[in-house]
Amino acid sequence: MPIRVFVVDDHAMMRAGTRLVLEQEPDITLVGEAATAAAAWEGVATWQPDLVVMDIGLPDESGIQLTRKVKARFPQIRVLGLTVHDDEGYVLELLKAGADGYIVKSSAAADLVSAIRQVMEGHAVLDPTITRAVISGYVTKPPAPAPPEESPLTAREKEVLVLVAQGLTNAEIARRLYISVKTVETHRAHIMEKLGAHDRTDLVKYAIRTGLIEL
């Protein structure tokens, strides 16, 4: 089944360019597009696509607010932010709203297509121009102190979670922490169970929301 995509952008030329790119991909189908948040909300509710390509700067309502509404009503729909903003503050707000990825408009067409596929596979996608600032730059701090009372994770599980959010493989995490791969797999299973997470995207959002990765 092709990936059903709905595009939200207030610039007609940007929508046309995005449409042209997506129409070249056999595994992606553009089911609709909108220039305003109101039209987008109606279109998303009608089509219930697999993924929404979401611009932040809309004339009637922020794409961040619209993302929050979409995720609250249709949690199964993935949202990929597409915007001119490359400020990490926008990234944090978009991720807090529930977005599954973020890519800037200056990215190549192939990057947009790749981001759509990765998000649909359950990966957290951040544009290469800001990934280092948002993820890598903030996980090079010393290990986090003992977790607060409300956290269900142990100190070691938090260390593993930070490295998972950074994108390291189980083998790389094992080498970094001087533990076995099997132990890493056990920690990851416990983390997923305790947080009720379904994929790495959920883990990245939790790490940012709880301050394990700080802005």
TATA-V9873 format. One record per pair of residues at least 12 apart in sequence whose ideal C-beta (glycine too) atoms are under 7 Angstrom apart, sorted by the first residue. I is the first residue (numbers start at 1). GAP is how many residues later the second one is. If there is no record, write none. Layout:
BEGIN
I;GAP  I;GAP
END
This chain:
BEGIN
2;25  2;26  2;27  3;24  3;25  3;26  3;47  3;48  3;113  3;117  4;25  4;27  4;45  4;46  5;17  5;23  5;24  5;25  5;26  5;44  5;45  5;46  5;48  5;111  6;25  6;26  6;27  6;37  6;38  6;41  6;43  6;46  7;12  7;23  7;26  7;46  8;26  8;32  8;44  8;45  8;46  8;47  8;55  9;26  9;46  10;25  10;26  10;45  10;47  10;48  10;49  14;91  15;18  18;35  19;14  21;88  21;91  21;92  25;88  28;88  31;16  31;18  32;15  36;22  36;23  36;24  37;21  37;23  37;24  37;29  38;22  40;26  41;25  41;28  44;26  44;30  44;33  48;26  48;29  49;28  50;27  50;28  50;70  51;26  51;27  51;29  51;65  51;68  51;69  52;18  52;25  52;27  53;27  53;29  54;12  54;13  54;25  54;26  54;27  54;28  55;27  55;28  56;25  56;27  56;29  56;34  56;38  57;26  63;18  64;29  64;30  64;33  67;12  67;27  67;30  67;31  67;32  68;29  68;30  71;26  71;27  78;22  78;41  78;42  79;19  79;20  79;21  80;20  80;21  80;23  80;35  80;36  80;39  80;45  81;13  81;18  81;20  81;21  81;22  82;21  82;23  83;21  83;22  84;20  84;21  86;18  86;43  86;44  88;42  88;45  88;46  88;127  91;35  91;39  91;43  92;116  92;123  95;110  95;113  96;113  100;19  100;24  100;101  101;14  101;18  101;23  101;24  101;25  102;23  102;24  102;25  103;12  103;22  103;24  104;23  104;25  107;20  122;77  122;78  122;79  123;77  123;78  124;76  124;77  124;80  135;30  135;31  135;78  136;30  138;75  138;76  138;77  139;23  139;26  139;27  139;74  143;16  144;14  144;68  151;59  152;42  153;38  153;41  156;31  157;30  157;33  157;34  158;54  159;18  160;13  160;24  160;27  160;28  160;31  161;30  161;42  161;46  161;51  162;45  162;50  162;51  163;13  164;24  164;36  164;39  165;38  165;39  165;42  165;48  170;14  170;15  191;12
END
